Amino acid sequence: MKKFTNYLQFIMLPFLIMLLCLLDTTASLPVTINYNDSDCYNSSTYALHSSYETNLKHLLSTLLSQISIPKHIFSTHIQGSQTQDPAYGLALCRGDLNSQDCHNCVQTASKQLKNSCPRATQAILWKEHCMIRYSNNSFFGALQEIPNRVRYNENRVIDIDRWPKFLQDALKEVISMAASNYTGNMLAAKEAMFLPMNKTLYILAQCTPDLSMENCSKCLTIAQSKFVNMLQNGEVVLMPSCNLRYEIYKFDYVLQTVAPTPTGKKSVTKLVIAITVPLAILGMLIVLGTYLFKKKAKKSPSLDVKNVLDDLATEESLMFELGVLEAATNNFSDDQKLGQGGFGAVYKGTLPNGQEIAVKRLSKISSQGVEEFKNEVVLIANLQHRNLVRLLGFCLAGKEKLLVYEFIPNKSLNYFLFDAGKQGELNWPKRYDIIRGVARGLLYLHEDSRPRIIHRDLKSGNILLDAYMNPKISDFGLARIFKVEQTEDDTSKVVGTYGYMAPEYAMYGQFSVKSDVYSFGVLVLEIVSGKKISARFHPTENGDLLSHAWKSLTEEKPLEFMDSTLKDSYSVAEVLKCIQIGLWCAQENTDNRPTMSTVVHMLNTDSSTKTIPTPQCPRSFYTDSTESSLVSGLGPKSTTTTSTNDSIMSV
C-alpha cells in the first residue's frame, strides 16, 4: 500500500501545482512584448490649411464614428474628391476588442500619429490593440510589407531541440486559419502546450480584411520569415497589411470572435474551468494509477508518460511509405540522381503536394537494428538550425533504409568553389557569410544540440547552398546513424575524407569536437583560396594548401593566398582574419585549436587579428609519414570508410 501511495503522490504533485497556479490570479508573469511604433514612411508634407489637411481631419473623425459594433471594428474611408487631394485611411483593432476599447485605442493612436508625423501625407502607427494608417494614395487590397517592425522578448527558450519545429507547425496552422478567413475578419489565434518545457504557446495572426486570402497568406508568411531566430520567448512582426505574434507567456488576447463576456461572468467561467479541468484529469490519472498498481508492473512508474507519447507521435509523423518515395523519385531513376556519397546515392523527388525533397538511399553497410535506427532518426530530426539541412523523415521497408531531407537547390559548395567557370559567383561577402554560417551550424552541433554531435566528415562537398547561397551542413547525423564500436573518444572504424581529417583521428581513430574544428580550418582555407586541400603548390617540396597558407602568412603576403577571382570584392581585414583562423583551427596539437564558440565570436566581431595566437607550421597533407599512414590503413587496429575530396554532393 505504501508503494501505491507513493505512486499517487508522484502523479498528483504536478497537477496540484498546476491547479494552484491557475487559481493564483495574483501570480506575477514575466513581462511580455510591448510596442508603440509609428512611421512616416517616405512621406512628403502637406501645406497648412490645405484641402488635404481638411480631408485628413474629416477622415480620422469618420474612422472613429464608424466603430460602433464589434463587426465594424475594421474601418476604411476615402474623403475628398478624386481630383483634389483625396485622403485614404484604415483603422484596425485586434479581433477580440469590444467597440468601446477599440474606439479608445484608435482615438489615442490618431492623436499620437499626428504628433509623431506632423503634416506627413502618409503615416502608420501600431499599438498593441490597434493600428491606424492614412495616405494620399490608395492602398486598399495591396499587400504591403514596408514599413515594418520586429519586436522580441530578450529571453530565449531553454529547450531548443524540439521547439523550432513545434513553433513552425503551430505558426503554419494559424497562418492557414487566418488566410482562410474562417472567422470572417482575417484573424486567427491558437494556444498549444509545449510539453518538454511545460509551457503554453500563444499565437495571434491578423490581416487587414481588404486583402485577398492569397495575399493574407503571403503577408503572414513574410512576417514569419522576419522573426529573429524563433528561439525567443516571444516575437511580433508588424506590417501595414498584417501582423503575427507568438509568446510563451499569456498576453491579454481572448480566444473568441464575439464581444467578450462581462467581467464577472468571465471570471466565474475561468474559475470553474481552472478547478474542474485539473480535477478531472487528476481523477483519470488516479484510476490509471490504480490499474497499473494492480498489474504489479516490474518497472517503477517514474517514466515521463507525456514524453514517451510525444516521441512515439514524432516517430510516426516522420515515417514515409516506400511507394510514396518510389513515385516521388520515378522509382529511383538515374535521371533523378543528384549524386553518390559514401553512405549511398541521393535522388531528387517531388511529393504529391508539390514539395521537393532529397532522398538518400542508404547502402547496406549498417548493422544497426530497426528500432535503434528509428530512435536515431527521431533524434536527428529534432535538430533544428538554419545552417543544418533538415531531415524530414525516413522509410524502412525490408532491407531498404531511406532518409528524406529538404531539397537544397544550389548543390554543394565544392560545385562552385573548385570550378573555374563558377568561382566568380562566390564573391568575398558571400564566402565570408558561408564561413560564418558553417561556424554557427557547427557550434550548434557541438554545444547546443542534445546530444552533442561530432560531424566527422565536414568538407566542402557536405556544405549545401540554398537558393540565397546560405550554407547548410549535411550528413551531420550519419556518424550517429551508422554507429561503430566506440568509447568517448576512440573508434575502431574511421569515416571521413583524406585531407580534412585531423591527424589524431586519421592515425589513431581518436575524435572529439576538436577534430571537427580541424576540418573547419581546412574548409576555411579552401574557401579563401579557391583551391583544394590536395592541391600542390611546390612540386619539389612537401607543399599543400596548409603549408602554402602558413608560408604566405609568415612572409607577410597573405593576399597572394587569396582566390584571384575575388578581385575588388574582398576586405583585407576579413581575408587576413580567415587565414589566421583557418591555420589556428588546423593546428596539429588539439590543445592549440580553438572551440567553435571562440571562432564564431571572432568572425562576428571586429576583433583584431592580433588576438589570434600565432599558428605553428601545420602538418602537411603530403608528408611521407602521413601518406604512408593513410595508405596502410590508419594504424594497426583501424579500418576506414573514406572518400576523396572530389566526391559528388551528398545530403
PyMOL commands that set and color helices and strands:
alter all, ss='L'
color gray80, all
select helices_A, chain A and resi 2-23+51-65+70-72+99-116+163-179+195-197+213-225+263-295+305-318+322-328+334-336+370-381+413-417+423-425+428-448+460-462+478-481+503-508+513-529+545-554+558-560+564-569+572-585+590-592+596-603+609-611+624-632
alter helices_A, ss='H'
color red, helices_A
select strands_A, chain A and resi 37-39+75-79+87-93+123-126+130-135+149-152+187-194+199-207+234-238+242-247+337-341+344-350+356-362+391-397+400-406+463-465+471-473+493-497+639-643
alter strands_A, ss='S'
color yellow, strands_A
deselect
rebuild
show_as cartoon
